[in-house]
Amino acid sequence: MFARFRNPPSRGLTLIEIAMLLAIAAVVIGGMMTLYLSTSNQRKLTDTEALTVSAVQRISDLYEGKSMRGFDNRTAVALGALPSSYEAADGSGYNLPIANAKMTFGSTNFSPGPDLGIIHVGPLSSEACIALGKLNLGDVVKYVIVNKDADFTGTDKAALATQSIKDINGDISISVISSACADGSSYVHYYLTD
């Protein structure tokens, strides 16, 4: 009366099915790694921006109305421009969260005239250079210069004004900063008023 149905024999995964599963797993893992690295890099850039703003504010508050002649790495570290956890082992400034980037300090040596404090940040990738170059640091930062030199002082205020990406209104155009940072491995130099 009842027909007997046979169960088909069980079989394992074929080689093609295993290859497809591995390919899907690789795509998922690759996507997760890309997302992680992107988020991590963005966090490092955000932290570096915050540290730059903090250093500019701290130094400008401490030197308000005073000449910054002789301002250097040792002075900045002694004043605690940034938390000591970022201090370079050799006392040459601060290591920043962005890979290989460092914050160093100096001053102009204008004669005559008051000297400006300088904060150098770099070397920076194009993306980091643009982000740090366009920071709005107010009137405390008179000039912002982007170039390939780690230490850049300029010869006088007129020379700094012509090289600055910050215009006389205090604005920094995206096209100007993008062009200045296009090559990568650039340094951003902030010139602080006294």
N, C-alpha and C positions, 0 to 999 in steps of 0.2 A: 503494500500500500504506500507507504512513505518511501520516497526515494532517498537514498543516502547521499548526502553531499560531502564531498571530500574537502577538507581544508587545504588550501594551496600550501605548498611547502614554504616555510619562512626563509627569507633571504636577507643578507646583510646589505649595507650600503655599497653602491657601485663606486668605482674610482671617480667617475664623473660627478656624482653627488657629493663625495668627500671634497673634491676640488672646488665645487661651488660653495660649500659651507666654509671652507678656508678662505675663499675670496671674499665672501660677505663679512666674515670675521675681521679680515685685514682692513676692509673699508671702514668698518665701525671703529676699530682701534685707531686707525689713522685719523679719522675725524675727531675722535676724543683727544688724541695727542695734539692735533693742530689747535683745537679749542683751548686746551690747557696752556700751551705755549703762548698763544695770543693773549690770553687773560693774564698770564704771568708777566709778559713783556709790558702790557698796558699798566699793570700795577707798579712795576719798577719805574716806568716813566712818570706816573702820577706821584710816586714817592719822591722822585728826583725833582719834580716841579715844586713840590711842597718844601723840600729842603732848600732849594734855591730862593724861594720867597722868604723863608725863615732867615736864611743867612743875610739877605739884603736888608731885611727889616732890623735884625739885631745889630748889624754893623752901622747902619744909618742912625739908629737910636743912640748908639754909644759915641759916635763921632759927630753928632749934630752940632754944626757951627764951628767945628775944629778942622784944622788941616789934617789930611790923611798922609802926609809925608812920612815915609818909612814904614807904612802899613805893609805887612807881609804875612807869609804862612804862619810863622811863629806867633805873631801878634793875634791873628785870627783864631788860632787854636787856643791861645791863652785866654782870649775873651770868650771862648766857647761859642763860636759862630754857628757850629752844628753840634749835635750830641757827640760825646767822645767815642761812641761805638763806631762812628764812621771815620775816625781819625786814622790817617795812614801811619803805618808802623815807623816810618822814617821821619815823621813830623812834617812832611812836605805838603800838607793840605788834608783833604778828605777824599776817601773813596766813596763813590756814589753807587746806588743800586743798579744803575745801567752798567752793563759789562764794560770794563776798561775805562769808564768815565771817572774823572777826578775833578774836584773843585780846588783851585789854588787862588792865591791872593797876592796883590801887589799894589803899587801906587805909581802915578805918573811922577815925572820929575821936571815939572815946568819951571822955567826961570824967565821972567818973574811970574808970579801968580800962585794961587793956592793949588795944591795937588789934589787929584781925584783918586779915590780908592778904586781898585779894579778887582772884579771877581771873574776868573777864567773858568769855564766849564767845558770839558771835552776829553778826548775826542768823542764826537757824537755821530750817530747814523743820521741820515737825512730826516727821518721822521722825528727823532729826538731833538735835532737841531731846530726844526721848525717849531716844535712844541715849546722849547725853552726860549727860542728867539722871540716868539710872539707874546710871552708873558707880559701882562700889564703890571709893571712894578711902580707906576706912578712917577712923580717928579723927582724922586730920590735917585733914579737912574737917568742920567743925562744923555748918555750915548750907549747904543748897543751895536757892536761890531761883530760880524761873522767872518772868519777866515780860517786858513789852515795852520796858523801858528799857535803853539801852546802858550807862549808868552808874547803879548802884544801890548805895547804901551802908547804908541803914537808919538808924534813930536810936539804937537801943540793942540789947543782946542779947535783951531780952524781945520787942522788935518783930521781930527776926530770927527768933527761935524760933517765933513765931506764923505767920510767912510761909513758913518753911522747909518743903519737901516731904520732908525727911529727919526721921523721927520720933525720939523720945528714945532709942529702941533702935538708932538708926543705920540703920534700914531705909527704903527708898523703895518705896512701893506702886506697882504698874504703873497702877492706876486713877487715882491722884493725879497721877502724872507725865503720863499721857495727857491728863487733863483740863487740866492746866497748859499743855501744849504744843499744845493743839487748834487754836489760831488760826494757827499758823505765824508766822514772823518774830519768834520769841521769843529771849530771851537767857537763858543759864544762868549763874548767879553762884555761885561756890564761895567760901566763907568759911573761910580757913585759920586754925587755932588757932596761938597763939604757942608 
